[in-house]
Amino acid sequence: MCIRDRINNDGIVAFQTALRTGGTGVFAGKDGQITMVADTTSGLFSHFYSHPDINRHASLSFYADLKSGGQGIFLTRDGQLVTIADTNGPLRRIGPLGPTMNDEDTVAFRSDLKSEGSGIFTGNGGEITTIADTSGVFSGFQGLPVINRQGTVVFRADLKDGGQGIYTGRGASLTTVADTSTLFRALALFPTINDEETVAFSATLKTGGAGIFTATGGKIMTIVDTNGPFESFRGALVNNARTIIFYATPREGRLGIYSGPDAIADRIISIGEPLFDSTVTGFALNPVSLNDRDQIALRVRLANDRQVIIRADPVT
């Protein structure tokens, strides 16, 4: 069983899973109550892949393979199914790594093009907007694009002349958030953005070491770095409450998720700790796993071969 998840501000978690009875499905759940949104036992879809996304209105978007052939991005809105984009037109392959969406039901996604190359796009059921593609300076895109309420999309890209960058855009022009021309040696694959246009990301430095950083209005700030108790970082999430969580490995420790610079007091979960009468052997989160109430949706793998979705709530 493979589970990928996202949480909205009401604490509802959207997830995709392979079913023990065969096929795959997209579901939404809260406090143990599960609702099936779509599955492969009937209808249009032959397979769902990567994580779905859900917004505060409980609209849910997802990638799917079609029984008729091809792929698409779909949105459920008030019980109605909306096609955002599919491979009947200029798109050759949808994805990878799932869509993200904002509270206005605009979905951001990656796709390969039939005309060769790939791009970052947005759509809400009408015309598709190109945010960036490989016809210009970019050679490819990494991770997944994240869209905020204003429709600004943040993404990580590789450059044709070498190097990497993190960029934001709404379709008309792009803004460089960070790149490897000056301060940074390498940028992690999954930057995130909130509605205030603050971008959070992980990077390694040309001078050595690594850290978690934010960029707002062109100003880069260090949140935590390897001068403290952590030896490496993998990524960071930021919400509209300005909370930042990150996953990192402390010195002589194991990978975990943290809400601050203290590797003990700020630990949320880590590999090797006890959970549900077993031990955590792995976990996964993505750039849309943190809501504005500081709740986190996590897929956790346990030593007894179980996989569970948990919601981690802030301590009050």
C-alpha positions as CSV (number, residue, x, y, z in Angstrom):
1,M,0.0,0.0,0.0
2,C,1.4,3.4,-1.0
3,I,0.0,6.5,0.6
4,R,0.7,10.1,-0.1
5,D,-1.0,12.9,1.7
6,R,-2.0,16.6,2.0
7,I,-3.9,18.5,4.7
8,N,-6.2,21.6,4.5
9,N,-7.0,24.1,7.2
10,D,-9.9,22.1,8.6
11,G,-7.6,19.2,9.3
12,I,-8.9,17.1,6.4
13,V,-6.2,15.0,4.8
14,A,-6.3,14.0,1.1
15,F,-4.4,10.9,0.1
16,Q,-3.9,8.5,-2.7
17,T,-3.4,4.8,-2.0
18,A,-3.1,1.4,-3.7
19,L,-5.9,-0.8,-2.5
20,R,-5.5,-4.4,-1.1
21,T,-8.3,-5.5,-3.4
22,G,-6.5,-4.1,-6.4
23,G,-6.5,-0.7,-8.1
24,T,-6.0,2.7,-6.6
25,G,-8.1,5.4,-5.2
26,V,-8.2,9.0,-3.9
27,F,-9.6,9.6,-0.5
28,A,-10.2,12.4,2.1
29,G,-10.2,11.7,5.8
30,K,-10.4,13.4,9.2
31,D,-10.4,11.8,12.7
32,G,-10.8,8.3,11.3
33,Q,-13.7,9.1,9.0
34,I,-12.7,8.3,5.4
35,T,-14.5,9.4,2.2
36,M,-13.7,8.0,-1.2
37,V,-13.4,10.7,-3.9
38,A,-12.6,8.5,-6.9
39,D,-11.3,5.0,-7.5
40,T,-10.5,2.7,-10.4
41,T,-13.2,0.1,-10.0
42,S,-15.5,2.0,-12.4
43,G,-15.7,5.2,-14.4
44,L,-12.9,7.1,-16.1
45,F,-9.7,6.2,-14.3
46,S,-7.4,3.2,-14.5
47,H,-4.8,4.5,-12.0
48,F,-4.0,7.4,-9.6
49,Y,-0.5,8.4,-9.0
50,S,1.4,10.8,-6.7
51,H,-0.3,12.9,-4.1
52,P,-3.6,14.7,-4.4
53,D,-4.1,18.2,-3.0
54,I,-7.1,19.7,-1.1
55,N,-7.9,23.3,-0.3
56,R,-10.0,25.0,2.4
57,H,-13.2,24.6,0.3
58,A,-12.5,20.8,0.2
59,S,-11.9,20.9,-3.6
60,L,-9.5,18.2,-4.4
61,S,-7.1,17.8,-7.4
62,F,-5.2,14.7,-8.5
63,Y,-3.3,13.0,-11.4
64,A,-4.8,10.0,-13.1
65,D,-4.3,7.6,-15.9
66,L,-7.4,7.2,-18.1
67,K,-9.1,3.9,-19.1
68,S,-9.5,5.4,-22.6
69,G,-5.7,6.1,-22.7
70,G,-3.6,9.0,-21.7
71,Q,-3.4,11.0,-18.5
72,G,-5.0,14.0,-16.9
73,I,-5.2,16.4,-14.0
74,F,-8.7,16.5,-12.5
75,L,-10.5,18.6,-9.8
76,T,-13.5,17.7,-7.8
77,R,-15.5,20.7,-6.9
78,D,-18.9,20.5,-5.0
79,G,-19.3,16.9,-6.2
80,Q,-18.5,17.7,-9.8
81,L,-15.5,16.5,-11.7
82,V,-13.6,19.1,-13.7
83,T,-10.8,18.3,-16.2
84,I,-7.9,20.8,-15.6
85,A,-5.7,19.3,-18.4
86,D,-5.1,16.1,-20.2
87,T,-2.9,14.5,-22.9
88,N,-5.4,15.0,-25.7
89,G,-3.7,18.3,-26.5
90,P,-0.1,19.5,-26.4
91,L,0.8,17.7,-23.2
92,R,2.5,14.3,-23.6
93,R,2.9,13.2,-19.9
94,I,1.5,14.7,-16.7
95,G,3.7,15.0,-13.7
96,P,5.6,13.8,-11.9
97,L,5.1,14.4,-8.2
98,G,1.6,15.6,-8.0
99,P,-0.4,18.9,-8.4
100,T,-0.7,21.7,-5.9
101,M,-3.7,24.0,-5.7
102,N,-4.8,27.2,-4.1
103,D,-8.1,28.3,-2.5
104,E,-9.3,29.7,-5.8
105,D,-9.1,26.1,-7.3
106,T,-6.2,27.0,-9.5
107,V,-3.9,24.0,-9.9
108,A,-0.2,24.1,-10.6
109,F,1.5,21.1,-12.3
110,R,4.5,19.8,-14.3
111,S,4.2,18.2,-17.7
112,D,6.2,17.0,-20.6
113,L,5.2,18.4,-24.1
114,K,4.5,16.6,-27.3
115,S,6.7,19.2,-29.0
116,E,9.6,18.1,-26.8
117,G,10.7,19.7,-23.6
118,S,8.7,20.2,-20.4
119,G,7.1,23.0,-18.4
120,I,5.3,24.4,-15.4
121,F,1.6,25.2,-15.9
122,T,-1.5,26.3,-14.1
123,G,-5.2,25.8,-14.8
124,N,-8.6,25.9,-13.3
125,G,-10.8,24.2,-15.9
126,G,-10.3,26.8,-18.7
127,E,-7.3,27.9,-20.5
128,I,-3.9,26.6,-19.4
129,T,-1.3,29.2,-18.4
130,T,2.4,28.5,-19.0
131,I,4.6,29.6,-16.1
132,A,7.9,28.4,-17.5
133,D,9.2,25.9,-20.0
134,T,12.4,24.6,-21.5
135,S,12.2,26.7,-24.7
136,G,14.3,29.3,-22.9
137,V,17.0,29.3,-20.2
138,F,15.7,26.2,-18.4
139,S,16.9,22.7,-19.2
140,G,14.5,21.0,-16.8
141,F,12.4,21.2,-13.6
142,Q,12.8,19.4,-10.3
143,G,10.4,18.7,-7.4
144,L,6.9,20.1,-7.8
145,P,5.5,23.6,-8.3
146,V,3.7,25.2,-5.4
147,I,1.0,27.8,-5.9
148,N,-0.2,30.4,-3.4
149,R,-3.6,32.2,-3.1
150,Q,-2.4,35.0,-5.4
151,G,-1.6,32.5,-8.1
152,T,2.2,32.9,-7.7
153,V,4.0,29.6,-8.4
154,V,7.4,28.7,-6.9
155,F,9.6,26.0,-8.6
156,R,13.1,24.7,-8.8
157,A,14.8,24.5,-12.2
158,D,18.1,23.5,-13.8
159,L,19.7,26.0,-16.2
160,K,21.0,25.2,-19.7
161,D,24.2,27.0,-19.0
162,G,24.7,25.1,-15.8
163,G,23.6,25.8,-12.2
164,Q,20.2,25.8,-10.5
165,G,17.7,28.3,-9.4
166,I,14.4,28.8,-7.5
167,Y,11.9,31.1,-9.3
168,T,8.4,32.5,-8.9
169,G,6.0,33.5,-11.6
170,R,2.4,34.0,-12.5
171,G,2.7,33.6,-16.3
172,A,3.9,37.0,-17.5
173,S,7.4,37.1,-16.0
174,L,9.7,35.3,-13.6
175,T,11.5,36.4,-10.5
176,T,14.7,34.8,-9.3
177,V,14.4,33.9,-5.6
178,A,17.8,32.2,-5.3
179,D,20.4,30.6,-7.6
180,T,23.8,29.0,-7.6
181,S,25.6,32.0,-9.1
182,T,26.6,33.6,-5.8
183,L,25.8,32.3,-2.3
184,F,24.6,28.8,-2.8
185,R,26.3,25.7,-4.2
186,A,23.1,23.5,-4.6
187,L,19.4,24.0,-4.0
188,A,17.1,21.4,-2.7
189,L,14.2,20.2,-4.9
190,F,11.2,21.4,-3.0
191,P,10.8,25.1,-2.2
192,T,7.5,26.2,-0.7
193,I,5.7,29.6,-0.6
194,N,3.0,31.2,1.5
195,D,0.4,33.9,0.6
196,E,2.8,36.6,1.8
197,E,5.2,35.5,-1.0
198,T,7.8,34.2,1.5
199,V,9.7,31.2,0.0
200,A,11.3,28.6,2.2
201,F,14.0,26.3,1.0
202,S,17.0,24.2,1.8
203,A,20.4,24.7,0.3
204,T,24.1,24.1,0.6
205,L,26.6,26.9,0.7
206,K,29.6,27.6,-1.5
207,T,31.5,28.4,1.7
208,G,30.6,25.0,3.2
209,G,27.7,23.8,5.3
210,A,24.0,24.0,4.6
211,G,20.9,25.4,6.0
212,I,17.2,26.3,5.8
213,F,16.5,29.7,4.3
214,T,13.7,32.1,3.5
215,A,13.4,34.7,0.9
216,T,11.0,37.6,1.1
217,G,11.1,40.6,-1.2
218,G,14.6,39.7,-2.4
219,K,16.0,39.4,1.1
220,I,17.4,36.0,2.1
221,M,17.4,35.0,5.8
222,T,19.0,32.0,7.5
223,I,16.5,30.1,9.7
224,V,18.9,27.3,10.9
225,D,22.2,26.0,9.6
226,T,24.9,23.4,10.2
227,N,26.7,25.7,12.7
228,G,24.2,24.2,15.2
229,P,23.1,20.7,16.1
230,F,22.2,19.6,12.6
231,E,24.6,18.1,10.0
232,S,22.3,18.2,7.0
233,F,18.9,19.4,5.7
234,R,16.5,18.1,3.1
235,G,13.7,20.7,2.8
236,A,11.4,23.2,4.5
237,L,7.7,24.1,4.6
238,V,6.2,27.5,5.4
239,N,2.5,28.4,6.1
240,N,0.5,31.6,6.4
241,A,1.1,31.7,10.1
242,R,4.8,32.1,9.2
243,T,5.6,28.7,10.8
244,I,8.5,26.9,9.3
245,I,9.1,23.2,9.7
246,F,12.0,21.3,8.2
247,Y,13.4,17.9,7.9
248,A,17.0,17.4,8.9
249,T,19.5,15.0,10.4
250,P,21.1,16.0,13.7
251,R,24.7,15.2,14.4
252,E,25.0,11.5,15.4
253,G,21.3,11.3,15.0
254,R,18.7,10.1,12.4
255,L,16.5,12.0,10.0
256,G,13.6,13.8,11.6
257,I,11.1,16.7,11.3
258,Y,11.7,19.8,13.4
259,S,9.9,23.0,14.2
260,G,12.9,24.9,15.4
261,P,16.7,24.9,15.9
262,D,16.7,22.7,19.0
263,A,17.2,19.1,17.9
264,I,15.5,17.7,21.0
265,A,12.9,20.2,22.1
266,D,11.8,21.0,18.6
267,R,11.6,17.5,17.2
268,I,8.2,16.4,15.9
269,I,9.1,12.9,14.7
270,S,12.2,11.0,13.8
271,I,13.3,7.7,12.4
272,G,13.9,5.2,15.2
273,E,11.4,6.5,17.7
274,P,8.5,4.4,19.1
275,L,5.0,4.8,17.6
276,F,1.8,2.7,17.7
277,D,3.5,-0.3,19.4
278,S,6.2,-0.3,16.8
279,T,9.1,1.9,15.6
280,V,9.3,4.5,12.9
281,T,11.5,3.3,10.0
282,G,10.6,6.1,7.5
283,F,8.2,9.0,6.8
284,A,7.2,11.2,3.9
285,L,5.8,14.7,3.7
286,N,5.6,17.1,0.8
287,P,5.4,20.9,0.3
288,V,1.6,20.8,1.0
289,S,1.7,18.7,4.2
290,L,1.5,21.7,6.6
291,N,-1.7,23.8,7.1
292,D,-2.2,27.2,8.6
293,R,-3.1,25.7,12.0
294,D,0.4,24.2,12.2
295,Q,-1.0,20.7,11.7
296,I,1.1,18.3,9.6
297,A,0.0,15.3,7.6
298,L,2.6,12.5,7.5
299,R,2.9,9.1,5.9
300,V,4.8,6.9,8.4
301,R,6.3,3.5,7.8
302,L,6.6,1.3,10.8
303,A,8.9,-1.6,11.6
304,N,6.0,-4.0,11.7
305,D,5.4,-3.3,8.0
306,R,2.4,-1.1,8.6
307,Q,2.0,2.3,6.9
308,V,-0.1,4.9,8.6
309,I,-1.2,8.5,7.9
310,I,-0.9,10.6,11.0
311,R,-1.8,14.2,11.7
312,A,0.6,15.9,14.0
313,D,-1.1,18.8,15.9
314,P,0.9,21.6,17.7
315,V,1.2,21.3,21.4
316,T,-0.9,23.8,23.2
